Amino acid sequence: MNRFFVAAGLVLASSCSSEVETSGFVSLGGKCMGTSWSAVVEVPRGTSGKGLGGLIQGRLDAVDLAMSTWKEGSDLSRFNRAGAGDEVAVGQLTLDVMALCGPLVEVTGGAFDPTVRPLVEVWGFGSYDDVEDPSPEEIQAALGLVGWGGVEVRDGALVKARDGIEVDLSAVAKGYAVDLAAAALVQAGASHFLLECGGEMVLRGKNTSGEMWRVGIDDPLLPEGADPLSPMNFAPRPPFARLSLTGSAVATSGDYRNVRKVEGRIVAHAIDPRTGQPIDHDLASVTVVADSCARADALATAALVLGPDRALALLESEAGVEGYLLTRVREGEKTTLAVTMTPGMEALVMPPIPGQGK
């Protein structure tokens, strides 16, 4: 039967059930990093769906245990609690992700910066309660703790330059975890699979019909009259567009799911590390296709922060990267979406579904 996998801005269309198919494909799933993961895998000879599921879960859990900001014993939690100058020994997974971050911070001009955590905390994300705006003094104090140069990697340890510096790798760690799990599938002999965790995806080979994998991009516009704070915003949405992909990684970042109300106004979870303010522009969604999920994850986050004009320039400047941007166009009480994409993305976009008008 036709099945759609939906997560954080991306929808996968494939033909697979939750049981092993006669074609040798199996559908797998589980929980990790406060979200869910799913996979459609052609099971190699000598392996089992259960074994492959265990491989995936193990790799995702390993990254979560190292880089969670919620688990007290994780590498990041121990670092975030440490004082200035303390050497906090961390594992190789954390060191690998930290090594990825430096070049990404530089190429994005600081729009991606994992030291943004103090600002995220100041703006109070994680609660749906109506709260007051942080004061200019609070924002400035948090901004003083933001900057990749304030974190040093020293002989397998992390060291912060000032008390209060904290790191949150959520904009890259999930993508890295998917890369790690995908590599484990390849090592186990899998050639045809799609693996996603919280909307970050890696696609290899062909789908159950022997075709390219089909990935849908969520429509970011809410139905008229819908409450932007409703938990229903995390429910599946109809696709605005569909991509045909293989041998790629894909991630989407948007401003329409994780929001909160601050003094009567809706504020998106994406905070600009350079200004200390939540994003305030009409770019609603950025989907990035790249050679690795970690890279796609970080670039999608940075592009959303940068806004429509600078986002496109960033993605066009990166080799092996394509982007699909959806920007709100407001005309009186009516809001529509404008599509902008990098030159190579057009070849990946499928024709509209009849009757959808997209």
PyMOL commands that set and color helices and strands:
alter all, ss='L'
color gray80, all
select helices_A, chain A and resi 49-67+75-81+92-107+114-122+136-143+148-150+170-187+231-234+293-306+308-317+343-348
alter helices_A, ss='H'
color red, helices_A
select strands_A, chain A and resi 2-7+10-15+25-32+35-42+88-89+151-154+157-160+193-197+200-204+213-218+239-245+248-254+259-262+265-268+283-290+322-331+334-341
alter strands_A, ss='S'
color yellow, strands_A
deselect
rebuild
show_as cartoon
